[in-house]
């Protein structure tokens, strides 16, 4: 097994990985920017290395600095977490070049499925339904060219960045009148979020009010894969998830089985190694279409852990070391919900908020899990993503799980900054949510903000 693992990330996911790695008897190395010097992952790791100033490009996205940190600490593996460089084939290949194991998929898998157009072509070859759409084009393309593509596909459409993620570089277009503004916004955001080297975009048919459901898959280097059921990620704002639950209240047992089998087929067809998700959009008639494949651990992985009893970080590490897959397809017997707690003002269009946390109390009790890196006295920076905690509740029924979440949200106290806790409290009382009747545009129709 690995002797020492460097965690190339920050915040709650870095702390989450450190805990599992230590429990496996493996030494840990944290990395941090100058603004993160007082973060818990720095304190709890066996070693810590400063990798640069606060800007992600100079620290957490700085490949030479991360490789150097691994070399000077004699780390033999790197876990990228999610976000930052977790889906970067260059980083993965540089790890290999320097004799460091990247705990994630191979570079060629990242290239094959990280590019959304390439991923769709791969899925079509093995018979998985995909939404009608265009090939890729570039941000320099003329508006007339974009207009022709949109007309050919037929409104409503959605404009996307090929290398996008986190809801960035995406704009929905209901009709021709809003195409030009949406196109300008999407390409500006693509350049701002993914860099000048990531200029490819595409257009596909837009399903109105779909469900967003992802299947958790794991695969080993010997060509075997399995699924661990699904997560419903349809509660979103601006294409970013706010709440996830497992299993989905929208799926029938038959549909769950069918989607799971297709996800396993997709993973095995490309000999996928490690932990990942196959994501689908479902229309109101329960027709499902491939959306994308994510070759990394997801923010919402705890709800899968809670219903299966598995530690997905441990699974990642063991698979990366070359162990054979021992799990079988899982069909849920428990229910779990995750609420993402962000440092945002929910009733001011979810405006991010930085500042110092003055008081804090974390909920507890059976079936309650809180993944967080914050504490009283911690300063939330404006340099990074606004998520500061995740509350996960688990019980034998969806109703019990929601009741447990209500109680936990009431107990969770964070003072000094605004958070999305009040939003989640309101959501837990919504009659449509309680019935499981929601979709990706649910919050817009209810005017939560």
N, C-alpha and C positions, 0 to 999 in steps of 0.2 A: 504494500500500500504506500501511497505518497507519504513523505516525511514532513513536508512543510508546504502549506498552500497560501499564496498571496491572494487577497480579495481585492480585485480592481474595481472597487465601488465605494459607496458611502451610505450614510443614513441607516434606515431600518433593515435594508436587505444585507448590508455589510455585517451588521450585528447578528442578523438571523443566520447567515452563513458561518460566522465565527463560532456561534454556539454549537452548531452541528459538527463542525470540523473538530472542535475541542473534545466533544463527546466521543468522537471516533479515535481519539488519542493522537491526533495530528497537530503539529505546531501551526500557528497562524501568524500572518503578516498583514497589518492594515496599512493602507496608504491614505494620505489626506492632503488637502489643500491648506493653505495658511489660515483660511477662515474656519476650517473644520478642526482645528487643533484641539478643541475641547469636546469633541464628539465622543460618544460612548464607545464606538467601534475602535477608536484610537486607544482608549483606556483598557479595553478588555482583550485586545489582541496580545499575543506574546511579544510581538515586535511591531513598530510603526515607523513608516518612512514618509517624510514630507515630499510631495512630488510637484509642488509649484504653487503659484498664486491662485486666487479664487476662481478665475475664469476657467470653465471646463476645458477649453481648447489648450490651456497651458498646464492643466493638471490631469483630470480624470480622462481626458481624451488624448493625452500626450503619450503616444506609444513608446518612444525612446525612454522617457522617464519611468514608465511602468516596467519595461523590460530591465532597465538598470536597477530598479528597486528589487526586482525578483533576483537578479544576479548577485547583488551585494548581500542579500539575506540568505542566499542559497536555497531559495524556494524552488521546488521541482514541479510545481503546478500553479496555475492561475485560475481562479473562479471569477468570471466577469459580472455575476449577478444579472440584473436586467437593466435596459437602457445603456447609455454611454457606449462602450465598445463590445457589448454582448453579442451583436450580430455583425461584427466587422471582420470580413475574411482576411484583411491585411493584418490585423492584430493577431488573429489565430495563426496565420502563416508565419508571422515574426516570432511567435512563441515557439513554434515547431523548429524554426531556423536556429533558435538559441537553446534548444534542448529542454524546453519547458512545456509541460503538458497543458493544453488549453482545455478546461473542463466545459465542453460544449461540442457542437457539431463540427465536422471537418470543413475547411474553407470552401471546398467545391459544393458542399451541401448549402452553405450560406449563400453562395453565388446563385445556385440553382433555384432556391426557394425564397431568398431574401429579396430578389428582384420580382416584383409582383406579376409582371408580364411573363417572365420565365416560369414562375410557379404555376400560373394559369395554364400555360401550354403543357406543362408536365402533367397536371391533373386531367386535362382534356384527353391526353394520350391514354390514360388508364380508365377513362370512362366516367369521370366525376363531373357533374353538371356545373357549369360556370356561367356567370352573367354575360350577355352580349357586350362586347366592348371593342376598343381600338387597339392597335399596336402602339408602341411608345412613340412619343414625339418630344420635342425639346421646348424649354421655356422661351427660346428665341423664335419659335414658330409664330407665323403671322396669325392675326385674329381671323382672317378669312379661312385659313386652313382649319382652325379650331371650329369655326362655324359649320364648315362642311362636314366634319367628323360628327359633330353633335346632331346635325340634321339626318345624317345617315343612320345613326343609332336610334334616334327618336327620343323626345323629351318624355318624362324627366330623366336627367342624367346626373352623374357625379364625376367631378374632376379630381384626380388623385396624383400624388407624387409616387413614382415607381419605388423609391427607396424610403417612403414615408413611414411614420409610426407615431403613436401618441396623439392621433387626431390632427396632426399637422399636415399642411399642404393639401387639404381636402375641402372641397366646396360642392354643395348640392345645388343643382340648377333645375328649377321647375319648368321654365319656359325660356324662349329666346331673348325676352326682354332683360333678363338678369344674367345672361351668359357673359357679356363683356366684363362687367364688374367682378363677377365670380372668378373668371379666368385671370384677371389681373391680381386679385387677392391671393389666389392659389399659387401662382408662380412666384410672387414676392415672398410668400411664406416658405415655399420650397427652398429658395435661395438662402433665406435667412436662417432656416432651421437645419438644413442638410448640407450647406456649403456649395461653393461654386462648382465643385466637381460632380455634384449630384443634380443634374438638370433634366432628367427624364421624367415625363409625366404621361398619363393616359386617361381615357374617358370610358366609362361603362354605364350600362343601364342602371337607373336608380329604382330600387324597390321602395315604395312608400310604406312607412311605418313597419319595418321588418323586426324580427327578433334576431338578436346576435348571440349565437350559441357556439361555444368552442369545446372541442373534444381534447382531453389531456391524453397525450400519447408518450410512451417511452420505448426506446429501441436499443438493442445492443450491437456490437461490432460483428456479430455472427448472422445478422440478417433477420433476427426475430424482433417483433414489436407487439405491444398490447395497448389497450386503452383503459383509462381509469374513470370512465363515465364523462359527463359533460358539466359545463358551467354556463349559466345564463348571464350574459353581460350587457343586457339591453338597457339598463338604467344608465344613461349617458347625457353629458352636455358637451356640445361642440366636439362630438366624436371621441370624447374621453370618458372612460368608465368611472362611475361613482359608487356603484354597488353591484355585487355579484352574488349569485346563489347557486347551490348544487344540491340536488339535481334541478333541472329546469322545470317549472310548473307547466310549461307549454308542450313538452314532449310526451308522447304516448310511449308505453313500453316497446311497441313495435318500432317506432321511429328512433328511439334511443338505440336499440340493437342495430338497426340498419345504418345509422350515422356512425356508430362506433366501429362497425365492420369496415365501412368505407374509409374511415380515418386510419385504421390499421393497414388496410390495403395500400393507401397512399404512402404511409411511412415505410412499409416493407418494399414498395416498388423502387424507392430511391436508396434503400439500405440505410435509413436514417439512424444515427447514433445519438443517444442522450435523451433529454427531456424536451418536449415541445408541445405545441398545440396545432390542431387543424381547425380553422375557424370558418363558420358558415353563417349565411343570412337565410332566414326562413320567411316566406310570405304568409299571408293570413290563411292560406289553404294548406300550410305545412309542407310546401315544396321547398327544398333546401338547395343552396348554391354555394360552391366554394368561394370563400372570401380571401383568405391568405393562410400561410403557414408561418408560425413563429418559432424559430429554432433556439429557444432559451427558456429559462424559468420565467413564469409570469407573476405579476404583482399579486394576482388573486389565487396563487397556488395553495395558500393555507386552507381554503375550504375543501379542496380535494384531499389534502392531508387529513383533515378532520373526519371526512366520511369514509376514508379508506384505512386510516391508521398508519399510513406510510409517511416517511420523511423523504420528500422529493429531492432535497439537497443531498442527502446521503445516497439516494439512488443515482443522482448525477455523478457523484464522485466515484462510486463503485463501477458504474458503466464506463466512465472515462478511464479507469484503471484497467478495464478489460474483462470485468466479470460478466458472466452470462445472465441474461434476464430470467428472473425466477417468478415474476408476477404473471397473472392471468387477467383477462378482461374482467373489469369490475362493474357490477350493477348495484346502485346505491340502496342502502337500507337506513341511512341516516340523512339528516338535512343540515345544511350549513349556509350561513349568510355572512358576507363580509361588507362592512361599510368603510370606505376610504375617508379618513379624516384629513382634510386639507387646510392649510393656513390661508383661508380665503374668506371673503365676505359674501356669503351665499345669496343675500338679497340685494347685492349690488353687482349682479352679473358675474358672480364668482371671481371677483377681483382678488388677485394674490396679495398677501399681506406679510411683510417681514416684521420682526420685532422680538422682544425678550419675553419669555414665558415667566410670569411671576408666581403663579400657583398651579399645582397640578395634582389630580387624584385619579388613579386608574381603576376601572371596575374589575371585579373578580368573581369567583364562584365557579361551580361546576359547569362545564360547557362554554366557558368564556375565555377567549384568548385575545391578548392585545400585543401586536407587533409594533414596536415604536423605538425610536432612538432619542426621544426628547425627555426633558426633565425640568423641574423648576429651576430657573436660572439660565436655561439654554436659550441661545439667540438663533431665531430662524432667519436664514439668509435669503436674500432676493436672487442669489446667483443660481439656485437650483430649483428642481421641481417642488411644488407646494405641498405634496403629500407628507404628513408628519406622523401618521399613525394609521393602523388598521384594527378595527374591532371585528372579531370573528366569533359568532355564537353557533352552537351545534346542539341538536336535540333529536328526538325520535320522530317528530312531525314538523311540518313547516310552520304550523300555528305556534307550537312551543318555541321554535327557534326565533320567530318574530317577537314573541313575548319576552324572551330572554334578551333580545337585542334592545327592546324598549327600555327594560330595566338597566341594561349596561350603559346605554346612552344617557340616561338620567344620572347615573353615577359618575360618568366621565366628566371631569372638570379641568378645563384648560383656561387660565386667565392671563391677560396681558396682550393677547392677540385674538383676532376673530378666527373662528373655525367653521367647518361645515356641520358640526354637531347639531345645531338647530334645524338645518335642512333635513338631516336624516331622521330626527325626531318627528318632523312633519310627515315625512314619507312613510314612516311606520304606522301612521294613522290613516293613510289614504285608502279608501275603500277599494279602488281598482287594483292597487298594489297588493292589498290583502287577498284579493281573489286571483292574483297572478296574471292579471290582464293589463299588460303594459308592452311597450315597444321602444325603439331607439329614439323616437321623438316625443316620448311620453311627457317629459318635463316641459317641453314647449307648449303642448296642448293644455297642460294644467296651470301654466303661468306660475311656476314656483318662484320665479325671480323676474 
